[in-house]
Amino acid sequence: MHQPASELPDPDPDPAVGAGVARYTLVGPCGRTFRDTVPGTLGGHRRGRLYGRLDCPSALRVIAQGGYVRDRVFFRDAPTAVAAGYRPCAVCLPREYRRWKSQQESPACRARWDKEGTT
């Protein structure tokens, strides 16, 4: 099975380095990266500004085709990803995506949708 980049050990580990050393690179709520001793629970795409589960079929398919990895980021949790300006993935987090999407629509658009039943 494919191991996410945030969970791979450093390529040249120092045998003198023990447990408790920050090995994982995560994105914090301000969008800045930091090193942590705990791997992220969610993955994301920096250019697409979206986040999702580490086992997202859409992300894994693109990774298997050789894409995405360069722009892959990791988060501790969903609130951190949202605070950093990322949106939920429509494939692996459909409920969260629908909630996010409904908040993006303008009140005029929602009113027209409710009235006409069209976009």
DSSP file with accessible surface (Angstrom, degrees, kcal/mol):
  #  RESIDUE AA STRUCTURE BP1 BP2  ACC     N-H-->O    O-->H-N    N-H-->O    O-->H-N    TCO  KAPPA ALPHA  PHI   PSI    X-CA   Y-CA   Z-CA
    1    1 A M              0   0  217      0, 0.0     2,-0.2     0, 0.0     0, 0.0   0.000 360.0 360.0 360.0 146.8    0.0    0.0    0.0
    2    2 A H        -     0   0   90      1,-0.1    62,-0.0    58,-0.0    58,-0.0  -0.460 360.0-144.7 -70.6 134.2    1.2    3.5   -0.7
    3    3 A Q        -     0   0   92     -2,-0.2     5,-0.1     2,-0.0    -1,-0.1  -0.880  22.5-116.1-102.8 123.9    2.5    5.4    2.3
    4    4 A P    >   -     0   0   19      0, 0.0     3,-2.0     0, 0.0     4,-0.4  -0.230  23.9-116.6 -58.1 148.1    1.8    9.2    2.3
    5    5 A A  G >  S+     0   0   49      1,-0.3     3,-1.3     2,-0.2    69,-0.0   0.827 113.5  60.9 -57.1 -33.0    4.8   11.4    2.1
    6    6 A S  G 3  S+     0   0    7      1,-0.3    -1,-0.3    18,-0.1    17,-0.1   0.719 106.1  48.3 -69.3 -16.1    4.2   12.8    5.6
    7    7 A E  G <  S+     0   0   57     -3,-2.0    -1,-0.3    32,-0.1    -2,-0.2   0.386  87.5 103.0-104.7   2.2    4.5    9.3    7.0
    8    8 A L  S <  S-     0   0   77     -3,-1.3    -3,-0.0    -4,-0.4     0, 0.0  -0.665  76.9-114.4 -83.2 140.5    7.8    8.4    5.3
    9    9 A P        -     0   0   74      0, 0.0    -1,-0.1     0, 0.0    -2,-0.1  -0.301  46.1 -79.9 -67.3 159.0   10.9    8.5    7.4
   10   10 A D        -     0   0   64      1,-0.1    14,-0.0     2,-0.1    13,-0.0  -0.289  42.7-121.4 -55.6 142.3   13.6   11.1    6.5
   11   11 A P  S    S+     0   0  132      0, 0.0    -1,-0.1     0, 0.0     0, 0.0   0.822 107.3  32.0 -62.1 -29.8   15.6    9.8    3.6
   12   12 A D  S    S-     0   0  151      2,-0.0    -2,-0.1     0, 0.0     0, 0.0  -0.593  86.3-167.1-125.6  69.5   18.9   10.0    5.5
   13   13 A P        -     0   0   86      0, 0.0     3,-0.0     0, 0.0     0, 0.0  -0.276  18.9-129.5 -65.0 142.5   17.9    9.3    9.1
   14   14 A D    >   -     0   0   91      1,-0.1     3,-2.1     4,-0.1    -4,-0.0  -0.818   8.2-147.3 -89.7 119.6   20.5   10.0   11.8
   15   15 A P  T 3  S+     0   0  128      0, 0.0    -1,-0.1     0, 0.0     0, 0.0   0.770  98.0  62.0 -62.3 -19.5   20.9    6.9   14.1
   16   16 A A  T 3  S+     0   0   89      2,-0.1     2,-0.5    -3,-0.0    -2,-0.0   0.671  84.0  93.8 -78.5 -14.0   21.6    9.3   17.0
   17   17 A V    <   -     0   0   68     -3,-2.1     2,-0.1     1,-0.1     3,-0.1  -0.658  61.9-170.7 -82.3 127.2   18.1   10.8   16.6
   18   18 A G    >   -     0   0   50     -2,-0.5     3,-0.9     1,-0.2    -4,-0.1  -0.267  33.5 -53.8-104.9-168.5   15.6    9.2   18.9
   19   19 A A  T 3  S+     0   0  111      1,-0.2    -1,-0.2    -2,-0.1     3,-0.1  -0.260 114.4  45.3 -63.4 154.6   11.9    9.2   19.4
   20   20 A G  T 3  S+     0   0   65      1,-0.3     2,-0.4    17,-0.2    -1,-0.2   0.475  78.7 129.8  89.6   1.8   10.3   12.6   20.0
   21   21 A V  S <  S-     0   0   65     -3,-0.9     2,-0.5    16,-0.1    -1,-0.3  -0.751  70.0-106.5 -90.8 136.0   12.1   14.3   17.1
   22   22 A A        +     0   0   36     -2,-0.4    15,-0.3     1,-0.2    -1,-0.1  -0.460  53.6 155.1 -64.6 113.4   10.0   16.2   14.7
   23   23 A R        +     0   0   94     13,-1.5     2,-0.4    -2,-0.5    14,-0.2   0.498  47.5  75.4-114.4 -15.1    9.9   14.1   11.5
   24   24 A Y  E     -A   36   0A  30     12,-2.7    12,-2.5   -17,-0.1     2,-0.6  -0.866  66.1-142.7-110.3 140.4    6.7   15.2    9.8
   25   25 A T  E     +A   35   0A  58     -2,-0.4     2,-0.3    10,-0.2    10,-0.2  -0.881  29.4 172.3-101.9 120.8    6.0   18.4    7.9
   26   26 A L  E     -A   34   0A   1      8,-2.9     8,-2.3    -2,-0.6     2,-0.5  -0.799  32.0-119.2-121.5 165.0    2.5   19.8    8.5
   27   27 A V  E     -A   33   0A   3     47,-2.8    49,-0.5    -2,-0.3     6,-0.2  -0.912  30.4-148.2-105.2 131.3    0.7   23.0    7.5
   28   28 A G    >   -     0   0    5      4,-2.9     3,-2.3    -2,-0.5     5,-0.0  -0.293  34.8 -86.6 -91.6 179.9   -0.6   25.1   10.4
   29   29 A P  T 3  S+     0   0   73      0, 0.0    -1,-0.1     0, 0.0    56,-0.0   0.748 127.1  53.5 -62.5 -23.0   -3.6   27.3   10.7
   30   30 A C  T 3  S-     0   0  118      2,-0.2     3,-0.1    54,-0.1    54,-0.1   0.407 120.5-107.1 -90.9   2.4   -1.8   30.3    9.2
   31   31 A G  S <  S+     0   0   34     -3,-2.3     2,-0.3     1,-0.3    53,-0.0   0.480  79.1 128.8  88.2   2.1   -0.7   28.3    6.2
   32   32 A R        -     0   0  201      1,-0.0    -4,-2.9    -5,-0.0    -1,-0.3  -0.701  57.5-120.6 -92.9 145.9    2.9   27.9    7.3
   33   33 A T  E     +A   27   0A  84     -2,-0.3     2,-0.3    -6,-0.2    -6,-0.2  -0.489  33.4 173.9 -82.3 152.5    4.7   24.6    7.4
   34   34 A F  E     -A   26   0A  63     -8,-2.3    -8,-2.9    -2,-0.2     2,-0.3  -0.972  31.0-111.0-151.1 159.1    6.2   23.2   10.6
   35   35 A R  E     +A   25   0A 110     -2,-0.3     2,-0.3   -10,-0.2   -10,-0.2  -0.741  37.5 177.7 -94.4 143.4    7.8   20.0   11.7
   36   36 A D  E     -A   24   0A  22    -12,-2.5   -12,-2.7    -2,-0.3   -13,-1.5  -0.954  39.4-131.0-142.3 161.0    6.0   17.7   14.2
   37   37 A T  S    S+     0   0   65     -2,-0.3   -17,-0.2   -15,-0.3   -16,-0.1   0.592  94.2  67.1 -86.0 -11.4    6.5   14.4   15.9
   38   38 A V  S    S-     0   0   84    -14,-0.1   -14,-0.1   -18,-0.1    -2,-0.0  -0.914  85.7-122.6-113.8 133.4    3.0   13.3   14.9
   39   39 A P        -     0   0   43      0, 0.0   -32,-0.1     0, 0.0    -2,-0.1  -0.304  35.9 -96.9 -69.7 158.4    2.0   12.6   11.3
   40   40 A G        -     0   0    3    -15,-0.2    36,-0.3     1,-0.1    37,-0.1  -0.315  18.0-148.1 -69.8 157.0   -1.0   14.5    9.8
   41   41 A T  S    S+     0   0   85     34,-2.0    13,-0.6     1,-0.1     2,-0.3   0.560  81.6  42.6-100.5 -13.0   -4.4   13.0    9.7
   42   42 A L  E     -BC  53  75B  21     33,-1.8    33,-2.6    11,-0.2     2,-0.3  -0.977  68.9-148.8-134.2 148.0   -5.5   14.7    6.5
   43   43 A G  E     +BC  52  74B   0      9,-2.4     9,-3.0    -2,-0.3     2,-0.3  -0.722  18.5 179.7-109.3 163.9   -3.7   15.4    3.2
   44   44 A G  E     -BC  51  73B   0     29,-2.5    29,-2.0     7,-0.3     2,-0.5  -0.937  30.3-114.4-153.5 175.2   -4.1   18.3    0.8
   45   45 A H  E  >> -BC  50  72B  26      5,-2.3     4,-1.4    -2,-0.3     5,-1.2  -0.981  19.1-153.6-121.3 117.0   -3.1   19.8   -2.5
   46   46 A R  T  45S+     0   0  102     25,-3.5     3,-0.2    -2,-0.5    -1,-0.1   0.912  93.8  40.8 -58.7 -48.3   -1.3   23.2   -2.1
   47   47 A R  T  45S+     0   0  171      1,-0.2    -1,-0.2    24,-0.2    25,-0.0   0.880 119.1  45.1 -72.1 -36.3   -2.2   24.6   -5.5
   48   48 A G  T  45S-     0   0   37     23,-0.1    -1,-0.2     2,-0.1    -2,-0.2   0.624  98.6-140.3 -80.6 -11.3   -5.8   23.3   -5.5
   49   49 A R  T  <5 +     0   0  103     -4,-1.4    38,-2.5    -3,-0.2     2,-0.3   0.897  57.5 126.3  52.6  45.0   -6.2   24.5   -1.9
   50   50 A L  E   < -Bd  45  87B  34     -5,-1.2    -5,-2.3    36,-0.3     2,-0.3  -0.925  41.3-161.3-129.9 156.8   -8.2   21.4   -1.0
   51   51 A Y  E     +Bd  44  88B   9     36,-2.7    38,-1.7    -2,-0.3     2,-0.3  -0.938  17.4 150.2-133.6 157.3   -7.9   18.8    1.8
   52   52 A G  E     -B   43   0B   5     -9,-3.0    -9,-2.4    -2,-0.3    38,-0.0  -0.949  47.5 -47.0-165.8-173.6   -9.2   15.2    2.3
   53   53 A R  E >   -B   42   0B  97     -2,-0.3     3,-1.6   -11,-0.2   -11,-0.2  -0.290  47.5-120.9 -67.3 153.1   -8.6   11.8    3.8
   54   54 A L  T 3  S+     0   0   33    -13,-0.6    -1,-0.1     1,-0.3   -12,-0.1   0.756 115.5  50.2 -66.7 -22.5   -5.2   10.2    3.4
   55   55 A D  T 3  S+     0   0   83     37,-0.1    -1,-0.3     4,-0.0    -2,-0.1   0.141  76.8 148.6-102.2  22.5   -7.0    7.3    1.7
   56   56 A C    <>  -     0   0    5     -3,-1.6     4,-2.7     1,-0.2     5,-0.2  -0.333  44.3-144.6 -58.7 122.7   -9.0    9.5   -0.8
   57   57 A P  H  > S+     0   0   65      0, 0.0     4,-2.0     0, 0.0     5,-0.2   0.869  97.7  52.6 -60.6 -34.6   -9.4    7.4   -4.0
   58   58 A S  H  > S+     0   0   38      2,-0.2     4,-2.0     1,-0.2     5,-0.2   0.947 112.5  43.0 -67.2 -47.7   -9.1   10.5   -6.1
   59   59 A A  H  > S+     0   0    7      1,-0.2     4,-2.7     2,-0.2     5,-0.2   0.926 114.0  51.3 -64.4 -43.1   -5.8   11.7   -4.6
   60   60 A L  H  X S+     0   0   54     -4,-2.7     4,-2.5     1,-0.2    -1,-0.2   0.877 108.2  52.8 -63.8 -35.2   -4.4    8.1   -4.6
   61   61 A R  H  X S+     0   0  136     -4,-2.0     4,-1.2    -5,-0.2    -1,-0.2   0.938 111.8  44.7 -65.1 -44.8   -5.3    7.7   -8.3
   62   62 A V  H  <>S+     0   0   51     -4,-2.0     5,-2.3     1,-0.2     3,-0.3   0.917 113.1  51.0 -67.4 -40.6   -3.5   11.0   -9.2
   63   63 A I  H ><5S+     0   0   18     -4,-2.7     3,-2.0     1,-0.2    -1,-0.2   0.924 106.8  54.1 -61.8 -43.1   -0.5   10.0   -7.0
   64   64 A A  H 3<5S+     0   0   88     -4,-2.5    -1,-0.2     1,-0.3    -2,-0.2   0.801 105.0  55.0 -62.2 -26.9   -0.3    6.6   -8.7
   65   65 A Q  T 3<5S-     0   0  152     -4,-1.2    -1,-0.3    -3,-0.3    -2,-0.2   0.365 126.3-101.8 -87.8   2.7   -0.1    8.4  -12.1
   66   66 A G  T < 5S+     0   0   70     -3,-2.0    -3,-0.2     1,-0.3     2,-0.1   0.512  85.5 108.4  94.2   6.0    2.9   10.4  -10.9
   67   67 A G      < +     0   0   28     -5,-2.3     2,-1.4    -6,-0.2    -1,-0.3  -0.453  57.5  32.2-105.2 176.7    1.1   13.7  -10.1
   68   68 A Y  S >  S+     0   0   42      1,-0.2     3,-1.0    -2,-0.1     4,-0.3  -0.019  82.9 100.7  80.7 -35.7    0.2   15.6   -7.0
   69   69 A V  G >  S+     0   0   76     -2,-1.4     3,-1.5     1,-0.3    -1,-0.2   0.874  77.2  56.2 -59.5 -40.1    3.1   14.6   -4.8
   70   70 A R  G 3  S+     0   0  199      1,-0.3    -1,-0.3   -25,-0.0    -3,-0.0   0.838 115.6  38.1 -61.3 -32.9    5.1   17.8   -5.3
   71   71 A D  G <  S+     0   0   19     -3,-1.0   -25,-3.5     2,-0.1    -1,-0.3   0.233  88.4 127.5-102.8  13.3    2.2   19.9   -4.1
   72   72 A R  E <   +C   45   0B  24     -3,-1.5     2,-0.3    -4,-0.3   -27,-0.2  -0.511  33.0 177.9 -75.5 135.0    1.0   17.5   -1.3
   73   73 A V  E     -C   44   0B   5    -29,-2.0   -29,-2.5    -2,-0.2     2,-0.3  -0.883  15.3-141.5-130.3 165.8    0.6   19.0    2.1
   74   74 A F  E     -C   43   0B  10     -2,-0.3   -47,-2.8   -31,-0.2     2,-0.3  -0.968   9.8-163.8-135.3 147.5   -0.6   17.5    5.4
   75   75 A F  E     -C   42   0B   0    -33,-2.6   -34,-2.0    -2,-0.3   -33,-1.8  -0.939  26.4-133.3-128.4 152.6   -2.7   18.8    8.3
   76   76 A R  S    S-     0   0  123    -49,-0.5     2,-0.3    -2,-0.3    -1,-0.1   0.891  87.0 -21.3 -65.8 -42.8   -3.3   17.7   11.9
   77   77 A D  S  > S-     0   0   66      1,-0.1     4,-1.8   -36,-0.1    -1,-0.2  -0.955  71.2 -88.5-160.3 173.6   -7.1   18.1   11.5
   78   78 A A  H  > S+     0   0   36     -2,-0.3     4,-2.8     1,-0.2     5,-0.3   0.896 118.3  56.1 -63.8 -44.2   -9.9   19.7    9.5
   79   79 A P  H  > S+     0   0   94      0, 0.0     4,-2.5     0, 0.0    -1,-0.2   0.899 108.6  49.7 -57.9 -35.1  -10.2   22.9   11.5
   80   80 A T  H  > S+     0   0   22      2,-0.2     4,-1.8     1,-0.2    -2,-0.2   0.925 110.6  49.3 -67.2 -43.2   -6.5   23.5   10.8
   81   81 A A  H  <>S+     0   0    0     -4,-1.8     5,-2.4     2,-0.2     4,-0.2   0.925 113.1  46.8 -61.6 -44.2   -6.9   22.9    7.1
   82   82 A V  H ><5S+     0   0   82     -4,-2.8     3,-1.8     1,-0.2    -2,-0.2   0.930 110.2  52.4 -64.5 -43.8   -9.9   25.3    6.9
   83   83 A A  H 3<5S+     0   0   63     -4,-2.5    -1,-0.2     1,-0.3    -2,-0.2   0.842 105.8  55.7 -62.0 -30.1   -8.1   27.9    8.9
   84   84 A A  T 3<5S-     0   0    8     -4,-1.8    -1,-0.3    -5,-0.2    -2,-0.2   0.480 127.2-100.6 -81.3  -2.2   -5.2   27.7    6.4
   85   85 A G  T < 5S+     0   0   46     -3,-1.8     2,-0.3     1,-0.3    -3,-0.2   0.681  76.6 135.9  95.1  20.2   -7.6   28.4    3.6
   86   86 A Y      < -     0   0   10     -5,-2.4    -1,-0.3    -6,-0.1   -36,-0.3  -0.713  41.7-142.7-100.8 152.1   -8.2   24.9    2.2
   87   87 A R  E     -d   50   0B  65    -38,-2.5   -36,-2.7    -2,-0.3    10,-0.1  -0.771  28.5 -94.4-109.3 157.8  -11.6   23.4    1.2
   88   88 A P  E     -d   51   0B   5      0, 0.0     2,-0.3     0, 0.0   -36,-0.2  -0.347  42.1-105.1 -69.3 150.5  -12.9   19.9    1.7
   89   89 A C     >  -     0   0   11    -38,-1.7     4,-1.5     1,-0.1     8,-0.4  -0.561  17.9-145.0 -74.3 134.6  -12.5   17.3   -1.1
   90   90 A A  T  4 S+     0   0   45     -2,-0.3    -1,-0.1     2,-0.2     8,-0.1   0.761  95.3  51.3 -71.7 -24.0  -15.8   16.6   -2.9
   91   91 A V  T  4 S+     0   0   79      2,-0.1    -1,-0.1     1,-0.1   -39,-0.0   0.958 123.4  20.2 -80.6 -54.2  -14.8   12.9   -3.4
   92   92 A C  T  4 S+     0   0    7      1,-0.2    -2,-0.2     2,-0.1     3,-0.1   0.640 133.9  37.3 -96.6 -13.5  -13.8   11.7    0.1
   93   93 A L     X  +     0   0   19     -4,-1.5     4,-2.7     1,-0.1    -1,-0.2  -0.441  67.9 154.1-130.4  58.6  -15.6   14.4    2.2
   94   94 A P  H  > S+     0   0   56      0, 0.0     4,-2.6     0, 0.0     5,-0.2   0.869  72.7  50.2 -61.4 -38.1  -18.8   14.9    0.3
   95   95 A R  H  > S+     0   0  162      2,-0.2     4,-2.1     1,-0.2     5,-0.2   0.944 114.4  44.1 -65.2 -46.1  -20.9   16.1    3.3
   96   96 A E  H  > S+     0   0   57      1,-0.2     4,-2.6     2,-0.2    -1,-0.2   0.887 113.1  53.1 -64.8 -37.8  -18.2   18.6    4.4
   97   97 A Y  H  X S+     0   0   56     -4,-2.7     4,-3.3    -8,-0.4     5,-0.2   0.931 108.2  49.1 -63.1 -46.4  -17.8   19.7    0.7
   98   98 A R  H  X S+     0   0  154     -4,-2.6     4,-2.5     2,-0.2    -2,-0.2   0.913 112.1  49.1 -60.4 -40.8  -21.6   20.3    0.4
   99   99 A R  H  X S+     0   0  133     -4,-2.1     4,-1.3     2,-0.2    -2,-0.2   0.942 114.2  45.3 -62.9 -46.7  -21.6   22.4    3.6
  100  100 A W  H  X S+     0   0   70     -4,-2.6     4,-0.8     1,-0.2     3,-0.4   0.931 112.7  51.3 -61.3 -46.5  -18.6   24.4    2.4
  101  101 A K  H >X S+     0   0   92     -4,-3.3     3,-0.9     1,-0.2     4,-0.9   0.894 106.5  53.5 -60.7 -41.9  -20.1   24.9   -1.1
  102  102 A S  H 3< S+     0   0   53     -4,-2.5     3,-0.3     1,-0.3    -1,-0.2   0.830 106.5  53.3 -65.6 -27.8  -23.4   26.1    0.3
  103  103 A Q  H 3< S+     0   0  127     -4,-1.3    -1,-0.3    -3,-0.4    -2,-0.2   0.677 103.5  58.4 -78.6 -16.2  -21.5   28.8    2.3
  104  104 A Q  H << S+     0   0  105     -3,-0.9    -1,-0.2    -4,-0.8    -2,-0.2   0.690  85.9  94.0 -85.1 -21.2  -19.7   30.0   -0.9
  105  105 A E  S  < S-     0   0   75     -4,-0.9    -3,-0.0    -3,-0.3     0, 0.0  -0.486  81.0-115.4 -75.0 143.5  -22.9   30.8   -2.7
  106  106 A S     >  -     0   0   61     -2,-0.2     4,-2.4     1,-0.1     5,-0.2  -0.380  22.7-115.3 -72.7 154.9  -24.2   34.4   -2.5
  107  107 A P  H  > S+     0   0   94      0, 0.0     4,-2.6     0, 0.0     5,-0.2   0.889 117.4  54.5 -58.1 -36.0  -27.5   35.0   -0.8
  108  108 A A  H  > S+     0   0   75      2,-0.2     4,-2.4     1,-0.2     5,-0.2   0.917 108.5  48.2 -65.7 -40.1  -29.0   36.2   -4.2
  109  109 A C  H  > S+     0   0   39      2,-0.2     4,-2.6     1,-0.2    -1,-0.2   0.928 112.3  48.6 -66.0 -42.8  -28.0   33.0   -5.8
  110  110 A R  H  X S+     0   0   91     -4,-2.4     4,-2.8     1,-0.2    -2,-0.2   0.916 111.4  50.2 -63.8 -40.7  -29.5   30.9   -3.0
  111  111 A A  H  X S+     0   0   57     -4,-2.6     4,-2.2    -5,-0.2    -1,-0.2   0.921 111.7  47.6 -64.5 -42.0  -32.7   32.9   -3.2
  112  112 A R  H  X>S+     0   0  110     -4,-2.4     4,-3.3     2,-0.2     5,-0.5   0.917 112.3  50.1 -64.5 -41.7  -32.9   32.4   -6.9
  113  113 A W  H  X5S+     0   0  117     -4,-2.6     4,-2.7     1,-0.2    -2,-0.2   0.945 111.8  47.6 -60.5 -47.5  -32.3   28.7   -6.5
  114  114 A D  H  <5S+     0   0  131     -4,-2.8    -1,-0.2     1,-0.2    -2,-0.2   0.892 118.4  41.6 -62.6 -37.5  -35.0   28.4   -3.9
  115  115 A K  H  <5S+     0   0  180     -4,-2.2    -2,-0.2    -5,-0.2    -1,-0.2   0.940 131.3  21.2 -75.9 -47.4  -37.5   30.3   -6.0
  116  116 A E  H  <5S-     0   0  113     -4,-3.3    -3,-0.2     2,-0.2    -2,-0.2   0.669  90.1-131.6 -98.4 -23.1  -36.7   28.8   -9.4
  117  117 A G  S  <<S+     0   0   45     -4,-2.7     2,-0.3    -5,-0.5    -4,-0.2   0.718  76.2  94.3  74.9  19.2  -35.1   25.5   -8.5
  118  118 A T              0   0   70     -6,-0.4    -1,-0.3    -5,-0.1    -2,-0.2  -0.889 360.0 360.0-133.7 170.0  -32.3   26.2  -11.0
  119  119 A T              0   0  122     -2,-0.3    -9,-0.0    -3,-0.1   -10,-0.0  -0.536 360.0 360.0 -93.6 360.0  -28.9   27.7  -10.9
